[in-house]
Amino acid sequence: MSLKPIKTEKDYNQAIERLGEIFDAKKGTKIGDELEILSILIDKYENEHFPIELPDPIEAIKFRMEQMGMKQKDLIEVIGFKSRVSEILNRKRKLTLEMIRKLSKTLKIPTDVLVQEYAVK
């Protein structure tokens, strides 16, 4: 396959097929270079045509807490009072900038996820 920008779904499918053919190519070889460039082109096309939206901030917090084996009480030091943690997780109160900073640091959630708008009840 000659390398060219991926502009159509047909181009994309051909690129994916070629990627599968050369997937085990060694770095530093001509085919290895083709693999690297092709991967970049495919990634660019996928980011433009199949964007992945950021997760909901509250769902991201809950998911991360589950991953880390945390309970609501574990967020008291980060967010404040027990009632405030409950209000945040039940969408009755919005996150403040200070909470976002602390949650990002503690739970390792990117701030761009936490600063998104979300509905409160």
Secondary structure, 3 states (H helix, E strand, C coil): CCCCCCCCHHHHHHHHHHHHHHCCCCCCCHHHHHHHHHHHHHHHHHHHHCCCCCCCHHHHHHHHHHHCCCCHHHHHHHHCCHHHHHHHHCCCCCCCHHHHHHHHHHHCCCHHHHCCCCCCC
